[in-house]
Amino acid sequence: MNSFKADPLKTETPSSYPTGEMKELFEAITSINSLKEAINFFRDLLTLAEIKEFSNRWQIVKMLYRHKPYIEIAKKLNVSTATITRVAQWLNDGMGGYKAVAKRMFPVKFTG
């Protein structure tokens, strides 16, 4: 029996990523000029539940980046440690997007 397991991060990113339509969305996002415009754009684009989910993921990134324990994150954000583990996988072994933005947003990595 083969014990090889495929890397879930690699299998979830098909070679067709990003599609042309996705690139158009990303271009639209990068054209946003202000926080107010971003708030309005994302409210039109997403449901409140989706915005909450994305916001929670970003808070998980911030807390992981600051080396907070999984249990502390789970309690504070009311999320499962499985969710935190998935976000941590993308932070540590993803395409570098979380890290690039986290470095700009949270420049001192070892703060409390």
N, C-alpha and C positions, 0 to 999 in steps of 0.2 A: 504494500500500500504506500502510495506517495504522500508524504506529509507536507509537500510544498503548498503554500498558500499564496494566492495572488495578492499583490499590494492593492488594497481597496482604493487608495488615493490615485493610483495610476489607472485602474480599471474604470473609475468614474469619470475620467477625463478622456473622451474619445479624440481620435486624431483630427476629427472635423471641428474641434473646439478652437476658437470661437467661430460660429457661423457668421455669415454676412449680416444677418438680422441682429445677432448679438453684438457685433461690432457697431452697428448703428445705435443700439441702445447705449453702449459704453461711450460712444461719441456724444450722444445726447447728455449723458451724465457729466462728462468732462466739460460740456459747454455751460453748465450751471454757474451763475455769477455771484450768488449770495446764499447765505443760510436760509433766508426767507424763501428764495426761489427753490432751493433744495427741499425744504419742508413741503412746499406746495406741489412740486413735481412728484415726490415720492408718495404723497397722500393721494394724488390722482392715479399714480401707477399701481400702488399696492393697497391691500386691505389693512385695516388697523392691526389685525392679528399677524399679518406678514411683517409689518413694520416692527411690532413688538418682538417677534422672533429674531429678526435681523439685529435689532438693538441689543437683545440679550446675548447674541453671539459676539457682538462687538465688546460688550461688557466682559464676557468670558475672556476674550483675547486680552483686554486690558489687564484683567486680574492675573491671568497666566503670565503675561509679560512681566508683571511685577512679582512673580513667584508666589502668589497666594495659593494656599492648599486647596485641593479639589473640594474638600468638605466645606470649607469656608465659602467658596464660590457657590456651591450647590445650595447652601442655606440662604445666602444673601439674595440669590437670583431665583430661587425656587425652581431649579433645574436639576436633572439627574446627572450623576457622575458620568454616565454613558455619553450624554451630550457634551460634557466638558472634555471627555476623552477624544471625541470626534473633532471638536474644535482644536484641541491641542495637536492632533495629528496634522491638521491643515496648517496650523501655525508653525510646526516644526519641520514638516515634510511636504508641504504643499508647493504652490508655484511661487511663493515669496510675497504674495500680495499683502497678507496680514502683516508680515514682518516689515515690509517697506513702509506701510502707513503707520504702524505702531511706532517705528523709529522716529517718524516725524511728529506724531501726536504725543508720545510719551518718551521724550528723549533721555530721561534718566531711568535706566532699566531697573535699578535696584532700589527704587523708592518705596515707601510704605503707603 
